[in-house]
Amino acid sequence: MRRRHLMGTAAGLAAWSLFGCGGGGGAPPDTGLPAQGNAWQRDLAELLDLLQSRHPRPWAHCDQAAFMAAAQALSAALPAQGEAQNYLGLMKLFARLHDGHTLMAFPFNRMPYATAVPLVVEAFDEGLFVIGTDAAQTDLAGAEVLAYGSRPAAEALALVAEYWPTENRYGVLERGAFVLRSSLVLADAGLSPAPDRALLTLRTRAGQTLQRELPSAAWLSLTPAYSGTASRRHYAPELDFWFEWLPEAMGGALYLRYRRCQNQAGFDSLVRQIVSAPAWPGVQRVVIDLRGNSGGDSRVLRSFIQELRSAGWPGRSGGLAVLSNRVTSSAAIEGLLELKALGARHCGEAPGQRPNFMANMTAYTSSALQLPFNHATLYYDRVPGDPDTLQPDLPVAARVQDWMLNRDPVLDAALGLS
């Protein structure tokens, strides 16, 4: 059995020091970099050797010659640059591979100043909006971000996404919005005046356009921008998974919220509760919600998938739906594909990761500077043609008013209520 892992967004900037990529075997090819040099240069050469010797498909989505030219240019620049600039250079270099399981992470806690912009933003169909603030910026909750520095918001989003490996346009939206929380990245990309602050132009919910300079914070206790009753997908955020029998007005469906691919014993216990319920033998509609699930152990969901087979899927017509969004990735995508094989209708937003992806990450630390880097050792190939996006059968756009009011048009569409 395989295990697959991928980082999600909710852990915030501190989690950037955890993840990366690799795979394969044999003698590493010549990287063209000097064997000697300062510690940064030696570690870069070491990580490039690791990439080429262990990664199963390092050049699947990146031109090898262009990557190596960029690596050589970075190696030449490293001795004259500071620590922050060198880390950011390494992040951008490995992000060129466009493999979400391959990255050099930035240990922001090593910086002598705060590095977190005190806003959380998200890209919606209508633009980039503030979905969370610290206590000092609550007047900006729900505001539209028009610009970072002198650059329009959409342009800024694309620029900062270059610091994190993205696999399709949904990954750019999700990862780019996450990286916009780093004032260091904003400064390096030319989007802020200094690495410890951000300069934004915004339009408030009242329609006022203003410019705000925001000093960075060390950590954020965020106030969400949405209002109203929490939608089902936001219930019990501390739980890895839970279920509910929806009322007849919602089709009497079984709704399973599967937020994290972990805790096999707990999930198996939950499945036993479901199949022992009086409603299970006659269930006609089942919705499995994978939104926000960034992966873990691909085996966890399979006990429920087996119960669905025993209940007659895929031979039963309709009634089975699986929900995703741009955060759904890694082991959650494997579950999504297995549910589609049972006849599930895929609803919502396309995942931000390719349906065929790298897996089995192994942590690695460089010799001289202890740089955190992870590498995959397997390629997960399930979808013919290697598309970059797994498009839903029933796409539902991410709209800011739905977020603000905690409406759930994806679940409504899956249940035929919209």
Secondary structure, DSSP 8 states (H G I E B T S, - for coil): ---B----STT-GGGGGS-------SS----SS-S---HHHHHHHHHHHHHHHH-S-TTTTS-HHHHHHHHHHHHHHGGGS-HHHHHHHHHHHHHTT--TT--B---GGGSSS--B-SEEEEEETTEEEEEEE-GGGGGGTT-EEEEETTEEHHHHHHHHGGGS---SHHHHHHHHHHHTTBHHHHHHTTSSSSTTEEEEEEE-TTS-EEEEEEE-BSS---EES--SS--GGGS-TT-SEEEEE--GGGTT-EEEEE--B--HHHHHHHHHHHHHSTTGGG---EEEE-TT---B-TTTTHHHHHHHHHTTTTTS-S-EEEEE-TT--THHHHHHHHHHHTT-EEEES--SS-SSEEE--EEEE-TTT--EEEE--EEE--STT--S----SEE----HHHHHTT--HHHHHHTT--
